[in-house]
């Protein structure tokens, strides 16, 4: 199974918006940009919502058949490890192998020695085509990289080959993810990570590194745009080099995790992938649920009351809801509107605070990030919440489609 050049991860907490999401990708196809849909959902999200892996597959099936989508499509077992992979095995054809928890756990001295010896040809001056300055690499540096990443890559290899044994080597797409860590990987580290993945015979088609700056959930990038541009372009070029140097799949491409709403980065990414004729996978998650909340606010009093109730509960349980997202969320509690204030808001007031239009006077990224993780509260209210999603489909679906099409796909591909 070969992943196409452009693919887009479309998270959907409650598995109700598959058709609306696919409408956006159909718009991209009509505009001449073939972007393949990848419905992604993690073990954590399934546990939080109380959903089954089969539901995500059914959502994708129904959307594809309903809209006559005749190109490839995928269901991503997102952020899996050995303890969770079996749950996704039957329904997924895309596996994001997350090794973040294994980084900085050391492999044995014997394995480290072998890793250094296997990469001895990369010591000295290494010139990557397209990168102006040569990399000066020492044996000590290779060992340090091995101490940090080799064990994690070995775990990726074990999980990858376990999936191969269950599904067959050519019957799924493999991604390796190390984005939810505290420190970014340098281009030199990327080179040796890819070397190690090749040694483990992991035929990955996408790699999700950690980039410099903050990739917080549902809001724009926070960091130095020039630094990101330099780093991203070097990573693209390192991947191109590694494909030939290590005999990795020739469609290997970068994956941008927490890509939800990184509007300031989209022009940079689009420009660089066009310049180097590179592919890209962007993984969004959570923003579909926020568009559902906006649609409910627009639908009338009962929808708006539900959204307010979810926010009030989330405000009270802030610490609990954000604990698992410390690496990808920044909320200043003092900048969250209190429930007493929101009680006096009209629906449009909440929509303007929540909708990601950064230059709008009433946009509130702190409220947006809290609502991003407040899907847990919506799941707890699912007996009342899910029927509202069905009842107000006509108000919700256009918000979902417009968000993916206008704010994401058009900006990324300059359509």
C-alpha positions as CSV (number, residue, x, y, z in Angstrom):
1,X,0.0,0.0,0.0
2,X,1.5,3.2,-1.2
3,X,0.5,6.6,0.4
4,X,0.0,9.3,-2.2
5,X,1.9,12.6,-2.3
6,X,-0.6,14.7,-0.4
7,X,-2.7,13.4,2.5
8,X,-4.7,15.0,5.2
9,X,-5.5,13.5,8.6
10,X,-9.1,14.4,9.5
11,X,-9.8,13.7,13.2
12,X,-13.4,13.4,14.3
13,X,-14.0,12.8,18.0
14,X,-17.6,11.6,17.6
15,X,-17.4,10.0,14.2
16,X,-20.4,12.0,12.9
17,X,-18.7,14.4,10.3
18,X,-17.1,12.1,7.8
19,X,-19.2,13.2,4.9
20,X,-18.7,16.9,5.7
21,X,-15.0,16.4,6.0
22,X,-14.8,14.6,2.7
23,X,-16.7,17.4,1.0
24,X,-13.7,19.6,1.7
25,X,-11.3,17.2,0.1
26,X,-13.6,16.9,-2.9
27,X,-13.3,20.7,-3.3
28,X,-9.5,20.3,-3.3
29,X,-9.7,17.6,-6.0
30,X,-11.9,19.8,-8.2
31,X,-9.3,22.6,-7.7
32,X,-6.6,20.2,-9.0
33,X,-5.0,19.2,-5.8
34,X,-5.5,15.5,-5.0
35,X,-5.4,15.2,-1.3
36,X,-6.2,11.8,0.2
37,X,-8.3,11.5,3.4
38,X,-6.9,9.8,6.5
39,X,-9.5,9.5,9.3
40,X,-7.4,9.4,12.4
41,X,-8.4,8.6,16.0
42,X,-6.2,7.6,18.9
43,X,-6.6,5.0,21.7
44,X,-6.9,7.9,24.2
45,X,-9.7,9.5,22.2
46,X,-11.6,6.2,21.9
47,X,-11.2,5.7,25.7
48,X,-12.4,9.3,26.4
49,X,-15.4,9.2,24.1
50,X,-16.3,5.5,24.8
51,X,-16.2,4.8,21.1
52,X,-15.1,1.7,19.2
53,X,-12.5,1.5,16.4
54,X,-15.1,0.0,14.2
55,X,-17.1,3.3,14.3
56,X,-14.3,5.3,12.7
57,X,-14.0,2.8,9.9
58,X,-17.8,2.8,9.4
59,X,-17.8,6.6,9.3
60,X,-15.2,6.6,6.6
61,X,-16.9,3.8,4.6
62,X,-20.2,5.7,4.7
63,X,-18.7,9.0,3.6
64,X,-16.7,7.4,0.8
65,X,-19.7,5.5,-0.6
66,X,-22.2,8.4,-0.1
67,X,-20.1,10.9,-2.0
68,X,-18.7,8.5,-4.6
69,X,-15.1,9.0,-3.6
70,X,-13.1,6.9,-6.1
71,X,-9.5,7.6,-4.9
72,X,-7.6,5.9,-2.0
73,X,-8.6,6.6,1.6
74,X,-7.2,5.5,5.0
75,X,-8.1,4.9,8.6
76,X,-5.3,5.8,11.0
77,X,-4.5,3.9,14.2
78,X,-3.2,7.1,15.7
79,X,-0.4,7.2,18.3
80,X,-0.3,3.5,18.9
81,X,2.2,1.4,20.8
82,X,2.5,-2.3,21.5
83,X,-0.2,-2.2,24.2
84,X,-2.8,-0.6,22.0
85,X,-2.1,-1.8,18.4
86,X,-4.2,-4.9,18.5
87,X,-7.4,-2.9,19.0
88,X,-6.9,-1.2,15.7
89,X,-5.5,-4.1,13.7
90,X,-8.7,-5.1,11.8
91,X,-10.1,-1.7,11.0
92,X,-7.0,0.4,10.2
93,X,-4.8,0.5,7.2
94,X,-2.5,3.4,8.4
95,X,-0.6,3.0,11.7
96,X,1.1,5.9,13.5
97,X,3.7,4.3,15.6
98,X,4.4,6.7,18.5
99,X,7.9,6.3,20.1
100,X,7.9,9.5,22.2
101,X,7.8,7.6,25.5
102,X,10.9,5.6,24.6
103,X,13.1,8.5,23.7
104,X,16.2,8.8,26.0
105,X,15.8,5.2,27.2
106,X,19.1,3.6,26.3
107,X,19.8,0.5,24.3
108,X,22.5,-1.9,25.4
109,X,26.1,-1.0,25.0
110,X,26.5,-3.8,22.5
111,X,23.7,-2.4,20.4
112,X,25.0,1.1,20.6
113,X,28.5,0.0,19.6
114,X,26.9,-1.7,16.6
115,X,24.9,1.4,15.7
116,X,28.1,3.5,15.8
117,X,30.0,1.0,13.7
118,X,27.2,0.7,11.1
119,X,27.2,4.5,10.6
120,X,30.9,5.0,10.5
121,X,30.7,6.0,6.8
122,X,28.7,9.0,7.9
123,X,31.5,10.5,10.0
124,X,33.4,13.6,8.8
125,X,31.9,16.1,6.4
126,X,28.4,15.2,5.0
127,X,26.9,17.3,2.3
128,X,23.1,17.1,1.9
129,X,22.1,18.4,-1.6
130,X,20.2,21.7,-1.1
131,X,21.6,22.4,2.4
132,X,24.2,25.1,2.1
133,X,26.5,24.1,5.0
134,X,28.0,20.7,5.4
135,X,27.3,18.6,8.5
136,X,30.5,17.8,10.5
137,X,29.8,14.5,12.2
138,X,31.9,12.7,14.8
139,X,31.7,9.2,16.3
140,X,30.9,10.8,19.7
141,X,28.0,12.6,18.2
142,X,26.6,9.4,16.6
143,X,26.9,7.6,19.9
144,X,25.0,10.5,21.7
145,X,22.2,10.3,19.1
146,X,22.1,6.5,19.6
147,X,21.8,6.8,23.3
148,X,18.8,9.2,22.8
149,X,17.0,7.5,20.0
150,X,18.2,3.9,19.3
151,X,16.0,2.2,21.9
152,X,12.9,4.1,20.6
153,X,13.6,3.1,17.0
154,X,14.0,-0.5,18.1
155,X,10.6,-0.3,19.7
156,X,9.2,1.1,16.4
157,X,10.7,-1.8,14.6
158,X,9.1,-4.3,16.9
159,X,5.7,-2.7,16.5
160,X,6.1,-2.4,12.8
161,X,7.0,-6.0,12.3
162,X,4.2,-7.1,14.6
163,X,1.8,-5.3,12.3
164,X,3.4,-6.8,9.3
165,X,2.9,-10.3,10.7
166,X,-0.8,-9.6,11.2
167,X,-1.7,-7.6,8.1
168,X,1.1,-8.3,5.6
169,X,4.0,-5.9,4.9
170,X,2.4,-4.2,1.9
171,X,-1.1,-3.9,3.3
172,X,-0.8,-0.8,5.4
173,X,1.0,2.6,5.7
174,X,3.5,3.1,8.5
175,X,4.2,6.4,10.1
176,X,6.7,6.9,12.9
177,X,5.9,9.8,15.3
178,X,8.2,11.5,17.8
179,X,6.5,14.9,18.0
180,X,5.0,14.9,21.5
181,X,8.3,15.4,23.2
182,X,9.9,18.4,24.8
183,X,12.8,18.8,22.4
184,X,12.9,19.0,18.6
185,X,15.1,16.7,16.6
186,X,17.8,18.4,14.6
187,X,18.4,17.6,11.0
188,X,21.5,15.6,11.9
189,X,19.5,13.6,14.5
190,X,16.9,13.1,11.8
191,X,19.5,11.6,9.5
192,X,20.6,9.0,12.1
193,X,17.0,8.3,13.1
194,X,16.3,7.4,9.5
195,X,19.4,5.3,9.4
196,X,18.3,3.4,12.5
197,X,14.8,2.9,11.0
198,X,16.3,1.5,7.9
199,X,18.5,-0.9,10.0
200,X,15.3,-2.1,11.7
201,X,13.7,-2.6,8.2
202,X,10.9,-0.2,9.0
203,X,9.4,0.8,5.6
204,X,7.9,4.0,6.9
205,X,6.2,6.3,4.5
206,X,5.8,9.3,6.8
207,X,7.8,10.7,9.7
208,X,6.4,13.1,12.3
209,X,9.3,14.9,14.1
210,X,9.1,17.6,16.8
211,X,9.8,21.0,15.4
212,X,11.1,24.1,17.2
213,X,8.3,26.2,18.7
214,X,4.9,25.4,20.2
215,X,2.4,23.3,18.3
216,X,-0.5,23.8,20.6
217,X,-3.8,22.1,20.0
218,X,-6.3,24.0,17.8
219,X,-4.4,27.3,17.7
220,X,-1.7,28.9,15.6
221,X,2.0,28.2,15.8
222,X,4.0,30.0,18.4
223,X,7.6,30.4,17.5
224,X,10.2,31.9,15.2
225,X,8.8,31.5,11.6
226,X,12.3,31.9,10.0
227,X,13.7,29.2,12.3
228,X,10.8,26.9,11.4
229,X,11.3,27.5,7.7
230,X,15.0,26.7,7.8
231,X,14.4,23.6,9.9
232,X,11.5,22.3,7.9
233,X,13.4,22.7,4.6
234,X,16.4,21.0,6.0
235,X,14.2,18.1,7.2
236,X,12.6,17.8,3.7
237,X,16.1,17.6,2.2
238,X,17.4,15.1,4.8
239,X,14.5,12.8,4.0
240,X,15.3,13.0,0.3
241,X,18.9,12.2,1.0
242,X,18.0,9.3,3.4
243,X,15.7,7.7,0.8
244,X,18.6,7.0,-1.4
245,X,21.3,6.6,1.2
246,X,19.4,4.0,3.3
247,X,17.0,2.5,0.7
248,X,13.9,3.8,2.3
249,X,10.5,4.1,0.5
250,X,10.8,6.7,-2.2
251,X,7.5,8.4,-1.2
252,X,8.7,9.1,2.3
253,X,7.5,12.5,3.5
254,X,7.1,14.6,6.6
255,X,4.0,14.6,8.7
256,X,3.0,17.7,10.6
257,X,1.2,16.6,13.8
258,X,-0.9,19.0,15.7
259,X,-1.3,20.6,12.4
260,X,-4.7,21.9,13.4
261,X,-4.9,25.5,12.5
262,X,-1.1,26.3,12.0
263,X,-2.2,29.0,9.7
264,X,1.1,31.0,9.8
265,X,3.0,27.8,8.8
266,X,0.9,26.8,5.9
267,X,2.4,29.3,3.4
268,X,5.9,28.2,4.4
269,X,5.1,24.5,4.1
270,X,3.3,25.0,0.8
271,X,6.2,27.0,-0.6
272,X,8.9,24.5,0.4
273,X,7.1,21.3,-0.7
274,X,6.4,23.0,-4.1
275,X,10.1,24.1,-4.3
276,X,11.4,20.5,-3.7
277,X,8.5,18.6,-5.2
278,X,7.9,16.9,-1.9
279,X,4.8,15.4,-0.4
280,X,3.2,16.3,3.0
281,X,0.9,14.7,5.5
282,X,-1.0,17.1,7.8
283,X,-2.7,15.6,10.8
284,X,-5.6,17.6,12.2
285,X,-7.5,16.6,15.3
286,X,-10.1,18.1,17.5
287,X,-11.0,21.1,15.4
288,X,-13.9,19.1,13.9
289,X,-15.4,18.9,17.3
290,X,-15.0,22.7,17.7
291,X,-16.8,23.2,14.5
292,X,-19.6,21.0,15.8
293,X,-19.8,23.3,18.9
294,X,-20.0,26.4,16.6
295,X,-22.7,24.8,14.5
296,X,-24.7,24.0,17.7
297,X,-24.3,27.6,18.8
298,X,-25.8,28.8,15.5
299,X,-28.6,26.2,15.6
300,X,-30.7,27.9,18.3
301,X,-31.2,28.0,22.0
302,X,-30.9,24.3,22.9
303,X,-27.6,23.9,21.0
304,X,-26.1,27.0,22.5
305,X,-27.2,25.9,26.0
306,X,-25.5,22.6,25.5
307,X,-22.2,24.3,24.4
308,X,-22.4,26.7,27.4
309,X,-23.0,23.8,29.8
310,X,-19.9,22.0,28.4
311,X,-17.8,25.1,28.8
312,X,-19.0,25.7,32.4
313,X,-18.0,22.1,33.4
314,X,-14.7,22.3,31.5
315,X,-13.9,25.6,33.3
316,X,-14.5,23.9,36.7
317,X,-12.3,20.9,35.7
318,X,-9.5,22.7,33.9
319,X,-6.6,21.0,35.6
320,X,-8.1,17.5,35.0
321,X,-8.8,18.1,31.3
322,X,-5.4,19.6,30.5
323,X,-3.2,17.2,32.4
324,X,-2.6,14.8,29.5
325,X,-1.9,17.7,27.0
326,X,0.8,19.6,28.8
327,X,3.2,19.4,25.8
328,X,0.6,20.7,23.4
329,X,-1.5,23.2,25.2
330,X,-1.0,26.6,26.9
331,X,-4.0,28.1,28.8
332,X,-3.9,31.1,31.1
333,X,-6.7,30.6,33.5
334,X,-7.0,34.3,34.1
335,X,-7.8,34.9,30.5
336,X,-10.7,32.4,30.5
337,X,-14.1,34.1,30.7
338,X,-15.9,33.1,33.9
339,X,-19.2,31.2,33.6
340,X,-21.0,34.3,35.0
341,X,-19.7,36.3,32.1
342,X,-20.6,33.8,29.5
343,X,-24.1,33.4,30.9
344,X,-24.8,36.9,29.5
345,X,-23.3,36.2,26.1
346,X,-25.3,35.7,23.0
347,X,-24.5,32.8,20.7
348,X,-22.5,35.1,18.3
349,X,-20.3,36.2,21.2
350,X,-19.3,32.6,22.0
351,X,-18.8,31.8,18.3
352,X,-16.5,34.8,17.8
353,X,-14.5,33.8,20.9
354,X,-14.2,30.2,19.7
355,X,-13.8,30.4,16.0
356,X,-10.2,30.6,14.9
357,X,-10.1,34.0,13.3
358,X,-7.0,35.4,15.1
359,X,-7.5,39.0,14.0
360,X,-11.1,39.1,15.3
361,X,-11.4,41.4,18.3
362,X,-13.3,38.7,20.4
363,X,-11.2,35.7,19.5
364,X,-9.9,34.0,22.6
365,X,-7.3,31.3,22.1
366,X,-7.5,30.2,25.8
367,X,-11.2,29.5,25.5
368,X,-10.5,27.7,22.3
369,X,-7.9,25.5,23.8
370,X,-10.1,24.6,26.7
371,X,-13.0,23.8,24.4
372,X,-10.5,21.6,22.4
373,X,-10.0,19.3,25.3
374,X,-13.6,19.7,26.6
375,X,-14.8,17.0,24.2
376,X,-14.5,14.7,27.3
377,X,-17.4,16.6,28.8
378,X,-19.4,16.3,25.6
379,X,-18.8,12.6,25.7
380,X,-20.1,12.4,29.3
381,X,-23.2,14.2,28.1
382,X,-23.5,12.0,25.0
383,X,-27.1,10.9,25.6
384,X,-28.1,14.5,25.1
385,X,-25.2,15.7,23.0
386,X,-25.1,13.2,20.2
387,X,-28.9,13.6,19.3
388,X,-28.2,17.3,18.9
389,X,-25.5,16.6,16.4
390,X,-28.0,14.6,14.4
391,X,-30.8,17.1,14.8
392,X,-28.8,20.1,13.8
393,X,-26.8,18.5,11.0
394,X,-27.7,21.3,8.5
395,X,-26.1,23.9,10.8
396,X,-23.0,21.8,11.7
397,X,-21.9,20.3,8.4
398,X,-21.2,23.5,6.5
399,X,-19.0,24.7,9.4
400,X,-17.0,21.5,9.2
401,X,-16.5,21.6,5.5
402,X,-15.7,25.3,5.4
403,X,-13.1,25.0,8.2
404,X,-11.1,22.3,6.4
405,X,-11.5,23.8,2.9
406,X,-11.0,27.5,3.5
407,X,-8.8,27.7,6.6
408,X,-6.6,24.6,5.9
409,X,-6.5,23.2,2.4
410,X,-6.7,26.5,0.5
411,X,-4.0,28.1,2.7
412,X,-1.7,25.1,2.6
413,X,-1.9,24.6,-1.2
414,X,-2.5,28.2,-2.2
415,X,-5.7,27.2,-4.0
